Amino acid sequence: MSTAVPNAPHIPVMLGEVLTALQPLQDGVFVDATFGAGGYTRAMLDAGAKVIAIDRDPDAIAAGQKLVDAHPGKLFLEHGRFSDLDALARATGFDQLDGVVADIGVSSMQIDQAERGFSFQKEGPLDMRMEQTGTSAADVVNSYQRQDLTRIIGILGEERQASRISAEIVEQRQKAPFETTLQLAKCVEKVLGRNPKDRIHTATRTFQALRIFVNRELEELADAMLAAERILKPGGRLVVVTFHSLEDRLVKRFLKDRAEQSGGSRHLPQTEVNDLTFQQVKRGAISASKSEAEENPRARSAKLRWAIRTEHQAGSDDRAVFGLPRLGPSEHSGRRR
């Protein structure tokens, strides 16, 4: 979960590194797949690019209209999911792109709004829905089976005490349903305890897990990279900034599959060699500079990976390459027992 402090101004993470990876920007057409407060979009517009900016949060779209008015014919702001970025770009009139950039994770604006229920820093409804529709975090906490809650919190939150937390949730909801962020935070704190000196609250991993699950963030990221592969022109750039290991692992696996040939073994029969659809100029992730991490807490855990699209046809849309976790018998249709 983001470590941004309440009411802090939104600062685009690793902006210099992102712009360098996207070069050349002048006269190109780029997708900012996670518009948010528009930090990357403004910088790309200033560099002479046309930008198709996408956000699933209607509040972000509404707030960005002034920027659209200031850049007529240069900025196209689309309300939708970045997993549909290729379809959204084509609907805007662009069949190929020079680059796609995505900053994965919740924005500081969403965290700052208590009524959105992303954070326990202020009391608000237990919501967490980026699109403000569909299944909420409260729905999950109050209705999912204990074993499903354990898997969600354990896998998506990487929380070692997930079983104990889910047991306490089930016990407490039998007395009264969870309605607010502080109710859930106190429930987790009851299980794990809390040292006031700790920089990270004990409920952080649980909140992260629910947010990722409610918004299907890992599935969305996987589909977004497949969509970028389909619409990027040869030489186009794919740039992804992630904030925790689950996201980074997906990007790493995708680029390994699309940009690296398997070495194989000289003792085994020759296997079919796939055409590589991306080239990695720099293998491995780039971290934020020490100075940026000190100035912007959100940058401390950021990792950037990028690659250049080759001329080969896009690969399979099979999500198996990502190794996405299974989180229940029917994922988003679990029921309380």
LINKAMO-V93048 format. One record per backbone hydrogen bond with DSSP energy under -1.0 kcal/mol. NH is the residue of the N-H (numbers start at 1). CO is the residue of the C=O. Records with the same first field share a line. If there is no record, write none. Layout:
NH: CO  CO
//
This chain:
8: 5
18: 14
19: 15
20: 16
21: 17
22: 18
27: 48
28: 25
30: 50
31: 99
32: 52
33: 101
35: 54
38: 35
42: 38
43: 39
44: 40
45: 41
46: 42
47: 43
48: 45
49: 44
50: 28
51: 74
52: 30
53: 76
54: 32
55: 78
61: 57
62: 58
63: 59
64: 60
65: 62
68: 64
69: 65
70: 66
71: 68
74: 71
75: 71
76: 51
78: 53
80: 55
84: 81
85: 82
88: 84
89: 85
90: 86
91: 87
92: 88
94: 89
97: 231
98: 29
100: 237
101: 31
102: 239
104: 241
111: 107
112: 108
114: 112
116: 113
117: 114
126: 179
127: 125
128: 116
137: 127
138: 126
140: 136
141: 137
142: 138
143: 139
144: 140
149: 145
150: 146
151: 147
152: 148
153: 149
154: 150
155: 151
156: 152
159: 153
162: 159
165: 161
166: 162
167: 163
168: 164
169: 165
170: 166
171: 167
172: 168
173: 169
175: 172
176: 172
181: 124
184: 180
185: 181
186: 182
187: 183
188: 184
189: 185
190: 186
191: 187
192: 188
193: 189
198: 195
204: 201
207: 203
208: 204
209: 205
210: 206
211: 207
212: 208
213: 209
214: 210
215: 211
216: 213
217: 212
220: 216
221: 217
222: 218
223: 219
224: 220
225: 221
226: 222
227: 223
228: 224
229: 225
230: 226
231: 227
232: 228
233: 97
235: 309
236: 233
237: 98
238: 307
239: 100
240: 305
241: 102
242: 303
248: 244
249: 245
250: 246
251: 247
252: 248
253: 249
254: 250
255: 251
256: 252
257: 253
258: 254
259: 255
260: 256
268: 265
277: 258
278: 258
279: 308
286: 304
293: 289
294: 290
295: 291
296: 292
299: 296
300: 297
302: 299
303: 242
304: 286
305: 240
307: 238
308: 279
309: 236
310: 277
322: 319
//
